[in-house]
Amino acid sequence: MFAAGDSFAVQGSVSEPDNPTFVAVDERRRAALLRAVSTSIPHWSGAQRGTVAALLDVLWNLPSYERLVGVWNLSSANATNAITWLISKVLQAIVDDDLPPGASASSTPL
């Protein structure tokens, strides 16, 4: 499904806020994630660091939580615990030097 997504002219299903305050907060959060990841794994390529930072951003974002609660009917506590657990798996991959799939070292850095 994801691989075929580029072949369709589909608008995003998650709307991004256009309020300048929210946009600025989002930009600061993404920059902070990329800085933290880059500091932790400077030997990974910019694309690899960017992929991991992007994954953490997706997990640390309200739509992920809302889907678990709204669509999967998880309680608030279970949704929070599930996302926290998954974030810990991504962080452990950094510790284990386990590169993300598809983000090769030769990719263009961010």
N, C-alpha and C positions, 0 to 999 in steps of 0.2 A: 504494500500500500504506500509506504513512504517513498520507495524508489520511483514509483509511477507518478508521484505528486508533481514533479517538475513538468510533466507532459500535459498537465491540465491548467487551464486559466481559471484558477480558483482563488477567491479572496480568502484571507486568513480567517479562521474561525474564532480566534481570540483577538478582541480589539485592544489596542494599546491606548492608554489615556493620552489625550492631547492637552491636558492641563500642564502648563509649564513647570509647576512645582513637582508633579508626579514624574514628568519626563526627566527633570534634573535628578530626582532621587533615584530613578531607574538607571540613569547614566553613571551616577556615583557608585551604586551597588555593583554594576557590571565592571566598572574600572577597579573597584576594590577586590572583587573576586579574581580578576585577571592578575592583579598585582600579587595577591596571596598565592595563587597557583604558580605564577612565574617565579616567585621567590622560593617556593618549595621544590620546583623541578626545573631549574634553569637549563639543564642539559637536554630537555625535550624541545622540539621545534616550536616555533610560534603557533603553528596550526594545531599541534598536539595540546599545547597549553590552552589555546583558545577553545578547543573542543571540550576539554575538561571544565574550564570555567563556564562555558555555555551550559553544560549538563548540570552543574551545580546551580546555575541561575534558574534553569527550568524547574528543578526540584524545590528551590527556595523561592517559589513564586506562588501567589494565591490561586491561580487556576488549577495547579496540581492538587492542592489541598481541596479545593471546591469540587473537583471531579471525584475524588475519593469519598467525600461526604455526600455529595448530591447524586452521583450516578451509582456508586458502589455501596451507598448506605453505611459507610463506616462511621463510627462515632467520632467526634472531634478528637478525643484522646487517641483512638486507634489510627486515625489519619495522620495525626502529628507523629506518633510513634513509627508508623510505616515510612513516612518521608524521612524522618531522622535516621532510621535504620538504613534506608537506601543511600542517603548522603554519606553515612559512615562507610558503606561499601565503596563508593567512589573515592573517598579519602584514603581508604586502605589500598586501593589500586595505585594511588600516587605513592604511598609508602613502599609498596611492592615493586614499584617501577614498571607497572603493567600498563603499557601504552593503550590508548583508546583505539578501537578498530577504525580503519579508514582514514586516519589522520597520520599519514606517513611523515617521516622525518624530512623528506624532500619537498613537502608541501610548502606553499608560499606562507611565510610568517605573517602574523597579524600586524 
